[in-house]
């Protein structure tokens, strides 16, 4: 009987402290309240279906997607505005750290980090192509 009371108390506390968003899951680690990266942004870089939602909190973002494009590790994060994206650029540079080469590029309120972890782009041609594709057309 004590375990039932304890279990009920825990359930009540959990619901009282819970968030209004959906619970997290492997496909949506931040819950439904997290804003995802615009599919159009991902399509400029590669096939949007190759990207998966990833944790945005380590990058202080509203939403992030990660995928492999041309054998390069790519992370795209969306922010509230350009100033927030600019302030978070350092956290994406840490994503690139340790790779043969890579970069972080900003386009408005979005940031993209590309890391050549497999050392498949020694001349940076693939990275350059992805960087040009990331920038919105004028």
C-alpha angles and dihedrals in degrees: 000000000000091000090054092052091047092048091049091049091051091049091051092049092048093051092047091052096040127114125247090238128088117272118270122260137177090267094045109025094173096049128244093299091069113098114232129222112269111263090224090061091052092046091058089059101038141304108336090212088066090066126083128199110257135184111294098188097081088057096042088239136141090230140350137195127196130196147139119263120180088345091303123122108240129189121185121187131185123215136190092254143343093273092056090048091050091050091051097049092100092061090054091048086060087057088058095045114116096023121119088246139342146139146210119232130186126211110178109298094350130087126197126195121193121192125186096209094154092052092233097135108053093157094046094236095132092045090050092050092050091047092054091047092051094059110087116244113256 
